[in-house]
Amino acid sequence: MTLHGVFRVNEAMLIQIYEITSPEEAAALSAIGVDHMGVLIGYGEFPREQPIARAREIFAGVHGTAKRCALSLSADLKSIGELVAALSPDILHLGAAPDWLSPADITRL
């Protein structure tokens, strides 16, 4: 089905919501079918970052087929590696500026 010949409305859409801040919020979003739930994780370098322990609690609220996304704004490969090792997210979303995180850094990660 097309709408005005431009938009297709019968294709599947992926829903992704970031900056989940509580296990209850994660559970509620899981229940309504959100596909990807992201938590901004870090060591306080950026506003609203959740520490790893809190991110673990939030991810525990994600259920069903929803994917757990760890969002890092850091360019510190050691910090990013620590959060991945501690949380084993389904998806790692890197949000550092391209001049801070090079393709070679991504390969090392």
All heavy atoms as an XYZ file, in Angstrom:
817
protein
N       0.851     -1.173      0.000
C       0.000      0.000      0.000
C       0.889      1.226      0.000
O       1.866      1.300      0.718
C      -0.874     -0.039      1.250
C      -1.684      1.175      1.465
S      -2.647      0.997      2.987
C      -3.995      2.006      2.575
N       0.556      2.190     -0.788
C       1.320      3.434     -0.794
C       0.410      4.583     -0.408
O      -0.799      4.549     -0.628
C       1.934      3.712     -2.181
O       0.906      3.703     -3.150
C       3.003      2.708     -2.518
N       1.023      5.584      0.153
C       0.294      6.774      0.563
C       0.808      7.918     -0.295
O       1.985      8.265     -0.223
C       0.557      7.049      2.043
C      -0.067      8.281      2.649
C      -1.591      8.185      2.595
C       0.398      8.441      4.083
N      -0.037      8.465     -1.134
C       0.345      9.542     -2.049
C       1.530      9.140     -2.932
O       2.284      9.990     -3.359
C       0.677     10.821     -1.286
C      -0.441     11.309     -0.430
N      -1.674     11.634     -0.933
C      -0.513     11.503      0.903
C      -2.464     12.026      0.062
N      -1.780     11.958      1.181
N       1.717      7.832     -3.146
C       2.775      7.352     -4.014
C       4.181      7.562     -3.489
O       5.137      7.351     -4.203
N       4.321      7.961     -2.211
C       5.645      8.263     -1.692
C       6.027      7.330     -0.557
O       7.077      6.708     -0.574
C       5.719      9.728     -1.194
C       7.067     10.029     -0.598
C       5.415     10.684     -2.343
N       5.174      7.194      0.428
C       5.490      6.416      1.617
C       4.850      5.038      1.548
O       3.687      4.906      1.203
C       4.984      7.139      2.874
C       5.585      8.488      3.055
C       4.869      9.622      2.724
C       6.874      8.624      3.538
C       5.418     10.874      2.885
C       7.433      9.873      3.704
C       6.708     11.002      3.385
N       5.622      4.040      1.883
C       5.073      2.680      1.978
C       4.723      2.443      3.435
O       5.591      2.558      4.296
C       6.086      1.679      1.486
C       6.418      1.885      0.005
C       7.311      0.796     -0.428
N       6.529     -0.423     -0.444
C       6.325     -1.167     -1.514
N       6.882     -0.820     -2.646
N       5.605     -2.248     -1.456
N       3.503      2.096      3.717
C       3.086      1.917      5.103
C       3.002      0.452      5.515
O       2.737      0.165      6.662
C       1.730      2.622      5.377
C       1.888      4.118      5.236
C       0.644      2.082      4.468
N       3.247     -0.476      4.606
C       3.135     -1.881      4.981
C       4.494     -2.524      5.244
O       4.574     -3.711      5.464
C       2.378     -2.672      3.906
C       3.094     -2.668      2.569
O       3.958     -1.856      2.333
N       2.720     -3.585      1.703
N       5.567     -1.763      5.231
C       6.878     -2.308      5.535
C       7.111     -2.256      7.042
O       6.611     -1.378      7.730
C       7.955     -1.514      4.813
C       7.891     -1.696      3.312
C       8.982     -0.939      2.582
O       9.981     -0.561      3.214
O       8.808     -0.743      1.376
N       7.911     -3.199      7.538
C       8.225     -3.227      8.962
C       9.059     -2.003      9.340
O       9.883     -1.534      8.567
C       8.978     -4.496      9.296
N       8.837     -1.516     10.525
C       9.592     -0.382     11.037
C      10.257     -0.813     12.337
O       9.661     -1.502     13.149
C       8.661      0.794     11.326
C       9.398      2.001     11.817
S       8.352      3.389     12.339
C       7.034      3.403     11.172
N      11.488     -0.413     12.528
C      12.230     -0.685     13.740
C      12.082      0.519     14.655
O      12.257      1.659     14.211
C      13.703     -0.882     13.372
C      14.556     -1.488     14.441
C      14.510     -3.005     14.266
C      15.966     -0.994     14.286
N      11.774      0.276     15.914
C      11.620      1.372     16.872
C      12.759      1.299     17.876
O      12.980      0.274     18.510
C      10.264      1.304     17.601
C       9.133      1.406     16.578
C      10.174      2.410     18.652
C       7.768      1.146     17.149
N      13.464      2.423     17.996
C      14.624      2.508     18.868
C      14.450      3.713     19.775
O      14.182      4.812     19.297
C      15.864      2.667     17.995
C      17.150      2.862     18.728
C      18.313      2.834     17.756
O      18.633      1.794     17.214
N      18.928      3.976     17.523
N      14.597      3.500     21.080
C      14.474      4.593     22.039
C      15.720      4.588     22.913
O      16.118      3.545     23.428
C      13.198      4.464     22.896
C      11.969      4.523     21.999
C      13.162      5.552     23.971
C      10.653      4.382     22.709
N      16.311      5.757     23.066
C      17.529      5.890     23.850
C      17.296      6.667     25.136
O      16.309      7.362     25.285
C      18.627      6.580     23.035
C      19.390      5.579     22.209
C      18.992      5.288     20.931
C      20.467      4.901     22.748
C      19.673      4.355     20.176
C      21.151      3.961     22.013
C      20.753      3.694     20.718
O      21.416      2.764     19.986
N      18.259      6.531     25.991
C      18.323      7.144     27.306
C      17.235      6.629     28.229
O      16.593      7.385     28.962
C      18.368      8.667     27.217
C      19.672      9.120     26.562
C      20.075     10.526     26.905
O      19.908     10.928     28.074
O      20.580     11.204     25.998
N      17.058      5.314     28.194
C      16.194      4.649     29.168
C      16.873      4.817     30.527
O      18.083      4.643     30.643
C      16.042      3.145     28.824
C      15.627      2.926     27.376
C      15.090      2.465     29.795
C      14.368      3.614     26.953
N      16.098      5.145     31.564
C      16.713      5.460     32.854
C      16.283      4.574     34.010
O      16.767      4.757     35.126
C      16.447      6.928     33.227
O      15.036      7.135     33.272
C      17.086      7.879     32.226
N      15.386      3.620     33.759
C      14.985      2.738     34.858
C      14.568      1.370     34.316
O      14.132      1.262     33.163
C      13.813      3.342     35.647
O      12.616      3.250     34.896
N      14.678      0.328     35.161
C      14.220     -0.996     34.740
C      12.725     -1.005     34.433
O      12.275     -1.699     33.521
C      14.539     -1.897     35.936
C      15.521     -1.155     36.762
C      15.307      0.300     36.474
N      11.966     -0.212     35.167
C      10.519     -0.148     34.948
C      10.197      0.442     33.574
O       9.300     -0.030     32.876
C       9.847      0.689     36.061
C       9.968      0.100     37.443
C      11.323      0.333     38.124
O      12.094      1.217     37.683
O      11.615     -0.386     39.095
N      10.921      1.468     33.211
C      10.748      2.082     31.892
C      11.111      1.064     30.799
O      10.402      0.925     29.812
C      11.628      3.325     31.788
C      11.427      4.125     30.540
C      12.291      5.389     30.520
O      13.373      5.432     31.148
O      11.864      6.338     29.852
N      12.207      0.336     30.995
C      12.627     -0.679     30.026
C      11.561     -1.764     29.891
O      11.237     -2.189     28.777
C      13.965     -1.288     30.443
N      11.000     -2.204     30.998
C       9.965     -3.244     30.965
C       8.714     -2.741     30.250
O       8.116     -3.461     29.440
C       9.628     -3.701     32.377
N       8.315     -1.507     30.530
C       7.122     -0.945     29.887
C       7.328     -0.811     28.376
O       6.431     -1.125     27.588
C       6.777      0.413     30.509
N       8.510     -0.377     27.967
C       8.795     -0.235     26.541
C       8.890     -1.600     25.859
O       8.470     -1.761     24.717
C      10.075      0.575     26.333
C       9.953      2.049     26.726
C      11.325      2.709     26.749
C       9.002      2.788     25.805
N       9.424     -2.584     26.573
C       9.457     -3.954     26.044
C       8.038     -4.446     25.797
O       7.752     -5.068     24.776
C      10.152     -4.910     27.019
O      11.518     -4.642     27.128
N       7.160     -4.162     26.745
C       5.781     -4.638     26.665
C       5.024     -4.063     25.475
O       4.120     -4.717     24.946
C       5.039     -4.307     27.968
N       5.391     -2.869     25.032
C       4.686     -2.281     23.886
C       5.405     -2.537     22.570
O       4.997     -2.024     21.531
C       4.404     -0.775     24.072
C       5.690      0.029     24.191
C       3.488     -0.550     25.270
C       5.481      1.538     24.123
N       6.502     -3.306     22.624
C       7.136     -3.740     21.384
C       8.282     -2.916     20.854
O       8.643     -3.040     19.681
N       8.896     -2.076     21.680
C      10.062     -1.323     21.225
C      11.168     -2.321     20.887
O      11.416     -3.264     21.633
C      10.520     -0.304     22.298
C      11.844      0.336     21.929
C       9.449      0.765     22.488
N      11.832     -2.140     19.750
C      12.833     -3.086     19.260
C      14.209     -2.925     19.903
O      14.860     -3.905     20.235
C      12.993     -2.945     17.741
C      11.694     -3.219     17.018
O      11.230     -4.369     17.063
O      11.136     -2.273     16.426
N      14.674     -1.700     20.024
C      16.000     -1.415     20.567
C      15.869     -0.407     21.694
O      15.265      0.651     21.510
C      16.928     -0.822     19.512
C      17.236     -1.745     18.395
N      17.917     -1.326     17.271
C      16.996     -3.063     18.205
C      18.063     -2.345     16.437
N      17.498     -3.405     16.982
N      16.459     -0.732     22.851
C      16.435      0.184     23.978
C      17.843      0.541     24.379
O      18.652     -0.335     24.678
C      15.692     -0.440     25.137
C      14.202     -0.369     24.900
S      13.305     -1.032     26.236
C      12.834     -2.574     25.497
N      18.134      1.830     24.363
C      19.489      2.279     24.622
C      19.640      2.964     25.954
O      18.753      3.653     26.441
N      20.807      2.723     26.529
C      21.182      3.367     27.776
C      22.501      4.095     27.529
O      23.452      3.503     27.004
C      21.347      2.334     28.913
C      21.802      3.001     30.196
C      20.042      1.578     29.144
N      22.552      5.367     27.882
C      23.783      6.140     27.795
C      24.640      5.749     28.991
O      24.250      5.956     30.136
C      23.473      7.636     27.795
C      24.666      8.583     27.754
C      25.515      8.350     26.507
C      24.192     10.023     27.819
N      25.802      5.156     28.706
C      26.621      4.577     29.761
C      27.984      5.255     29.787
O      28.569      5.530     28.737
C      26.813      3.065     29.525
C      25.445      2.392     29.414
C      27.626      2.431     30.651
C      25.491      1.004     28.844
N      28.483      5.501     30.979
C      29.810      6.090     31.092
C      30.190      6.347     32.526
O      29.557      5.853     33.462
N      31.226      7.143     32.680
C      31.808      7.418     33.992
C      31.609      8.865     34.421
O      32.397      9.410     35.173
C      33.298      7.071     33.962
C      33.536      5.606     33.688
C      33.866      5.154     32.417
C      33.413      4.662     34.704
C      34.078      3.802     32.165
C      33.613      3.309     34.466
C      33.948      2.894     33.196
O      34.150      1.557     32.941
N      30.563      9.500     33.899
C      30.251     10.859     34.295
C      30.909     11.934     33.455
O      30.827     13.120     33.769
N      31.530     11.541     32.367
C      32.180     12.510     31.479
C      31.136     13.370     30.756
O      31.384     14.523     30.427
C      33.034     11.749     30.463
C      33.831     12.606     29.538
C      34.685     11.786     28.566
O      34.724     10.547     28.664
O      35.292     12.411     27.692
N      29.965     12.784     30.496
C      28.895     13.482     29.798
C      27.637     13.469     30.665
O      27.413     12.532     31.418
C      28.593     12.802     28.452
C      29.767     12.805     27.511
C      30.609     11.702     27.427
C      30.048     13.916     26.726
C      31.699     11.710     26.577
C      31.130     13.935     25.872
C      31.963     12.830     25.799
N      26.797     14.508     30.555
C      25.563     14.547     31.346
C      24.669     13.334     31.051
O      24.631     12.838     29.931
C      24.874     15.842     30.893
C      25.952     16.661     30.272
C      26.955     15.689     29.713
N      23.987     12.871     32.066
C      22.969     11.814     31.995
C      23.536     10.408     31.799
O      22.792      9.460     31.628
C      21.911     12.126     30.930
C      21.142     13.409     31.169
C      20.078     13.690     30.124
N      20.481     13.468     28.756
C      21.160     14.329     27.996
N      21.556     15.479     28.481
N      21.443     14.030     26.739
N      24.863     10.248     31.804
C      25.428      8.900     31.679
C      25.059      8.062     32.897
O      25.055      8.557     34.025
C      26.956      8.955     31.577
C      27.471      9.429     30.261
C      28.986      9.446     30.211
O      29.630      9.711     31.241
O      29.508      9.212     29.123
N      24.763      6.819     32.652
C      24.471      5.875     33.723
C      25.739      5.061     34.004
O      26.418      4.635     33.066
C      23.352      4.910     33.307
C      22.053      5.581     32.918
C      21.384      6.278     34.088
O      21.459      5.827     35.225
N      20.736      7.406     33.817
N      26.054      4.820     35.272
C      27.196      3.951     35.549
C      26.864      2.503     35.151
O      25.689      2.143     34.995
C      27.400      4.083     37.056
C      26.130      4.639     37.589
C      25.441      5.360     36.461
N      27.886      1.694     35.004
C      27.700      0.315     34.554
C      26.715     -0.440     35.445
O      25.843     -1.155     34.934
C      29.055     -0.407     34.448
C      29.821      0.145     33.234
C      28.879     -1.911     34.344
C      31.235     -0.377     33.093
N      26.827     -0.290     36.759
C      25.922     -1.020     37.673
C      24.466     -0.649     37.412
O      23.586     -1.516     37.401
C      26.304     -0.751     39.120
N      24.197      0.625     37.214
C      22.829      1.060     36.940
C      22.363      0.577     35.573
O      21.214      0.158     35.400
C      22.714      2.588     37.037
C      21.327      3.126     36.774
C      20.328      2.630     37.802
N      19.024      3.253     37.567
C      17.906      2.840     38.096
N      17.885      1.816     38.924
N      16.768      3.441     37.821
N      23.249      0.624     34.587
C      22.906      0.129     33.254
C      22.539     -1.347     33.308
O      21.595     -1.786     32.649
C      24.065      0.354     32.296
N      23.250     -2.118     34.129
C      22.935     -3.543     34.281
C      21.503     -3.714     34.818
O      20.749     -4.559     34.342
C      23.948     -4.204     35.215
C      23.810     -5.702     35.297
C      24.871     -6.352     36.177
N      26.178     -6.276     35.538
C      27.221     -5.573     36.002
N      27.118     -4.883     37.116
N      28.375     -5.565     35.369
N      21.129     -2.894     35.791
C      19.765     -2.945     36.347
C      18.730     -2.592     35.285
O      17.685     -3.234     35.183
C      19.633     -1.973     37.530
C      20.443     -2.335     38.738
C      20.453     -1.233     39.787
O      19.799     -0.172     39.587
O      21.132     -1.418     40.812
N      19.008     -1.547     34.515
C      18.078     -1.120     33.462
C      17.938     -2.209     32.410
O      16.825     -2.575     32.013
C      18.542      0.212     32.826
C      18.510      1.333     33.875
C      17.672      0.561     31.616
C      19.238      2.591     33.457
N      19.060     -2.781     31.965
C      19.023     -3.851     30.966
C      18.248     -5.064     31.475
O      17.653     -5.790     30.681
C      20.432     -4.263     30.547
C      21.077     -3.340     29.547
C      22.444     -3.385     29.352
C      20.343     -2.437     28.791
C      23.066     -2.563     28.410
C      20.943     -1.603     27.859
C      22.313     -1.666     27.671
N      18.234     -5.287     32.780
C      17.476     -6.414     33.341
C      15.973     -6.251     33.090
O      15.237     -7.232     33.072
C      17.758     -6.564     34.832
N      15.525     -5.021     32.881
C      14.118     -4.775     32.596
C      13.730     -5.014     31.150
O      12.553     -5.063     30.812
N      14.709     -5.165     30.283
C      14.451     -5.406     28.860
C      14.096     -6.878     28.686
O      14.817     -7.750     29.164
C      15.687     -5.043     27.998
C      15.445     -5.376     26.538
C      16.040     -3.568     28.177
N      12.985     -7.146     28.021
C      12.600     -8.546     27.817
C      11.999     -8.750     26.432
O      11.852     -7.811     25.665
C      11.644     -9.012     28.925
C      10.357     -8.250     28.966
N      10.198     -7.103     29.703
C       9.175     -8.461     28.358
C       8.968     -6.654     29.549
N       8.325     -7.445     28.729
N      11.680     -9.993     26.151
C      11.134    -10.320     24.836
C      12.230    -10.263     23.789
O      13.377    -10.614     24.043
N      11.878     -9.780     22.629
C      12.849     -9.725     21.522
C      13.604     -8.398     21.458
O      14.414     -8.198     20.562
C      12.138     -9.961     20.174
O      11.144     -8.937     20.005
C      11.494    -11.334     20.122
N      13.328     -7.508     22.395
C      14.001     -6.207     22.405
C      15.507     -6.381     22.582
O      15.964     -7.261     23.300
C      13.443     -5.330     23.521
N      16.252     -5.532     21.927
C      17.711     -5.556     22.007
C      18.203     -4.466     22.947
O      17.660     -3.364     22.984
C      18.323     -5.353     20.631
C      17.868     -6.372     19.616
C      19.048     -7.036     18.994
C      18.635     -7.989     17.904
N      18.417     -9.311     18.323
N      19.244     -4.805     23.708
C      19.862     -3.873     24.654
C      21.001     -3.141     23.947
O      21.940     -3.762     23.478
C      20.401     -4.641     25.861
C      19.315     -5.397     26.607
C      19.882     -6.433     27.581
N      20.697     -7.390     26.843
C      21.979     -7.657     27.120
N      22.579     -7.080     28.133
N      22.655     -8.515     26.391
N      20.888     -1.813     23.883
C      21.889     -0.995     23.193
C      22.674     -0.175     24.218
O      22.089      0.563     24.994
C      21.224     -0.031     22.226
S      20.173     -0.831     21.019
N      23.976     -0.323     24.186
C      24.850      0.489     25.027
C      25.322      1.666     24.186
O      25.941      1.480     23.145
C      26.030     -0.333     25.510
N      25.009      2.859     24.623
C      25.414      4.073     23.927
C      26.578      4.695     24.684
O      26.476      4.970     25.882
C      24.254      5.066     23.851
C      24.573      6.467     23.340
C      25.144      6.434     21.935
C      23.333      7.339     23.396
N      27.695      4.886     23.995
C      28.860      5.536     24.590
C      29.211      6.768     23.758
O      29.319      6.694     22.540
C      30.053      4.579     24.614
O      31.212      5.264     25.048
N      29.412      7.871     24.447
C      29.862      9.092     23.790
C      31.377      9.255     23.927
O      31.954     10.168     23.367
C      29.148     10.309     24.382
C      27.629     10.316     24.227
C      27.031     11.533     24.927
C      27.227     10.277     22.769
N      31.982      8.353     24.650
C      33.409      8.410     24.921
C      34.233      7.992     23.713
O      33.797      7.206     22.877
C      33.746      7.487     26.096
O      35.137      7.469     26.339
N      35.462      8.491     23.666
C      36.427      8.054     22.655
C      37.533      7.237     23.314
O      38.497      6.861     22.660
C      37.020      9.257     21.939
N      37.375      6.950     24.600
C      38.368      6.178     25.350
C      38.114      4.689     25.126
O      37.150      4.127     25.646
C      38.266      6.536     26.828
C      39.266      5.816     27.698
O      39.674      4.673     27.369
O      39.637      6.380     28.740
N      38.974      4.046     24.337
C      38.768      2.643     23.981
C      38.756      1.740     25.201
O      38.003      0.767     25.249
C      39.832      2.177     22.989
C      39.815      2.863     21.625
C      40.904      2.303     20.734
C      38.463      2.748     20.963
N      39.560      2.054     26.210
C      39.572      1.238     27.428
C      38.208      1.287     28.123
O      37.664      0.264     28.513
C      40.681      1.707     28.367
C      40.783      0.865     29.617
C      41.921      1.329     30.501
C      41.973      0.425     31.722
N      42.118      1.151     32.957
N      37.650      2.480     28.257
C      36.333      2.637     28.896
C      35.243      1.916     28.108
O      34.391      1.245     28.687
C      35.967      4.114     29.027
O      36.841      4.765     29.890
N      35.287      2.051     26.806
C      34.292      1.385     25.959
C      34.423     -0.130     26.106
O      33.429     -0.839     26.257
C      34.439      1.818     24.480
C      34.157      3.310     24.335
C      33.504      0.993     23.592
C      34.574      3.888     22.992
N      35.648     -0.623     26.096
C      35.882     -2.053     26.276
C      35.376     -2.552     27.613
O      34.796     -3.649     27.702
N      35.549     -1.763     28.667
C      35.066     -2.142     29.995
C      33.545     -2.259     30.018
O      32.994     -3.205     30.574
C      35.519     -1.125     31.038
C      36.986     -1.193     31.351
C      37.462     -0.046     32.235
O      36.652      0.850     32.579
O      38.661     -0.039     32.569
N      32.860     -1.304     29.394
C      31.399     -1.360     29.430
C      30.885     -2.538     28.614
O      29.929     -3.202     29.013
C      30.757     -0.037     29.028
C      30.629      0.375     27.585
C      29.350     -0.184     26.963
C      30.560      1.888     27.505
N      31.534     -2.843     27.509
C      31.124     -4.003     26.702
C      31.367     -5.301     27.474
O      30.502     -6.177     27.513
C      31.848     -4.017     25.339
C      31.648     -5.334     24.619
C      31.364     -2.860     24.477
N      32.533     -5.405     28.107
C      32.854     -6.612     28.878
C      31.887     -6.799     30.049
O      31.475     -7.921     30.351
C      34.296     -6.543     29.380
N      31.520     -5.708     30.690
C      30.652     -5.793     31.866
C      29.192     -6.056     31.513
O      28.473     -6.709     32.276
C      30.745     -4.493     32.673
N      28.729     -5.572     30.354
C      27.298     -5.615     30.038
C      26.913     -6.545     28.892
O      25.749     -6.903     28.773
C      26.802     -4.197     29.716
C      26.911     -3.197     30.858
C      26.648     -1.787     30.361
C      25.975     -3.573     31.991
N      27.843     -6.869     28.027
C      27.549     -7.697     26.842
C      26.274     -7.219     26.128
O      25.320     -7.990     25.962
C      27.406     -9.161     27.220
O      28.604     -9.656     27.741
N      26.247     -5.954     25.719
C      25.037     -5.458     25.053
C      24.834     -6.142     23.703
O      25.781     -6.655     23.109
C      25.331     -3.969     24.872
C      26.824     -3.900     24.777
C      27.333     -4.975     25.693
N      23.600     -6.152     23.243
C      23.308     -6.697     21.916
C      23.865     -5.782     20.831
O      24.279     -6.237     19.771
C      21.794     -6.843     21.728
C      21.198     -7.786     22.754
O      21.672     -8.937     22.861
O      20.262     -7.361     23.463
N      23.843     -4.478     21.107
C      24.297     -3.468     20.149
C      25.152     -2.460     20.897
O      24.800     -2.026     21.998
C      23.100     -2.748     19.493
C      22.253     -3.738     18.699
C      23.562     -1.588     18.609
C      20.921     -3.173     18.224
N      26.276     -2.086     20.297
C      27.107     -1.011     20.823
C      26.959      0.165     19.872
O      27.248      0.058     18.681
C      28.576     -1.443     20.909
C      29.565     -0.351     21.312
C      29.235      0.208     22.697
C      30.985     -0.896     21.271
N      26.509      1.282     20.401
C      26.315      2.499     19.605
C      27.381      3.488     20.049
O      27.393      3.923     21.196
C      24.912      3.054     19.874
C      24.577      4.259     19.074
N      23.370      4.421     18.464
C      25.275      5.379     18.790
C      23.335      5.580     17.836
N      24.482      6.179     18.031
N      28.274      3.817     19.136
C      29.343      4.761     19.435
C      28.941      6.142     18.950
O      28.644      6.327     17.778
C      30.641      4.308     18.769
C      31.131      2.935     19.222
C      32.320      2.494     18.390
C      31.466      2.945     20.704
N      28.946      7.098     19.854
C      28.491      8.437     19.512
C      29.574      9.492     19.591
O      29.276     10.682     19.544
N      30.836      9.079     19.705
C      31.921     10.056     19.752
C      32.075     10.723     18.386
O      31.787     10.121     17.356
C      33.228      9.376     20.143
N      32.546     11.946     18.407
C      32.791     12.669     17.158
C      33.795     11.897     16.308
O      34.720     11.288     16.845
C      33.332     14.062     17.474
N      33.615     11.909     14.988
C      34.517     11.157     14.104
C      35.993     11.518     14.283
O      36.859     10.671     14.120
C      34.037     11.521     12.701
C      32.629     11.949     12.881
C      32.538     12.560     14.252
N      36.296     12.773     14.657
C      37.714     13.118     14.845
C      38.257     12.542     16.145
O      39.455     12.531     16.363
C      37.966     14.628     14.842
C      36.772     15.509     14.678
O      35.771     15.059     14.155
O      36.882     16.677     15.062
N      37.387     12.060     17.032
C      37.829     11.473     18.298
C      38.000      9.958     18.203
O      38.726      9.362     18.978
C      36.828     11.751     19.394
C      36.696     13.178     19.806
C      37.393     14.263     19.343
C      35.792     13.677     20.773
N      36.972     15.401     19.957
C      35.980     15.070     20.854
C      34.841     13.092     21.585
C      35.260     15.877     21.709
C      34.117     13.898     22.442
C      34.328     15.278     22.501
N      37.278      9.332     17.305
C      37.262      7.871     17.202
C      37.449      7.500     15.739
O      36.520      7.600     14.939
C      35.924      7.352     17.729
C      35.847      5.977     18.333
C      36.876      5.755     19.422
C      34.457      5.712     18.879
N      38.635      7.088     15.390
C      38.975      6.827     13.988
C      38.579      5.410     13.571
O      38.321      4.549     14.424
C      40.485      6.994     13.794
O      41.173      5.925     14.430
N      38.559      5.140     12.280
C      38.320      3.769     11.815
C      39.336      2.777     12.407
O      38.985      1.653     12.737
C      38.457      3.881     10.292
C      38.032      5.287     10.002
C      38.585      6.088     11.155
N      40.591      3.209     12.580
C      41.602      2.335     13.186
C      41.234      2.022     14.642
O      41.416      0.894     15.104
C      42.973      2.998     13.113
N      40.680      3.009     15.367
C      40.231      2.769     16.745
C      39.110      1.739     16.771
O      39.090      0.852     17.633
C      39.740      4.069     17.383
C      40.847      5.067     17.636
O      42.016      4.659     17.825
O      40.530      6.279     17.642
N      38.179      1.867     15.855
C      37.051      0.925     15.792
C      37.564     -0.484     15.520
O      37.111     -1.450     16.134
C      36.040      1.347     14.696
C      35.503      2.753     14.957
C      34.904      0.348     14.590
C      34.822      2.944     16.276
N      38.537     -0.605     14.632
C      39.118     -1.923     14.326
C      39.763     -2.494     15.584
O      39.581     -3.690     15.887
C      40.152     -1.795     13.194
O      39.476     -1.294     12.037
C      40.773     -3.133     12.867
N      40.494     -1.683     16.343
C      41.122     -2.159     17.585
C      40.064     -2.572     18.606
O      40.234     -3.545     19.318
C      42.018     -1.083     18.176
C      43.370     -1.005     17.512
C      44.416     -0.256     18.343
N      43.995      1.016     18.893
C      44.075      2.186     18.253
N      44.549      2.245     17.025
N      43.687      3.283     18.841
N      39.001     -1.826     18.654
C      37.926     -2.132     19.607
C      37.306     -3.473     19.279
O      37.079     -4.297     20.119
C      36.871     -1.027     19.585
C      35.720     -1.136     20.567
C      36.227     -1.136     22.001
C      34.739     -0.002     20.367
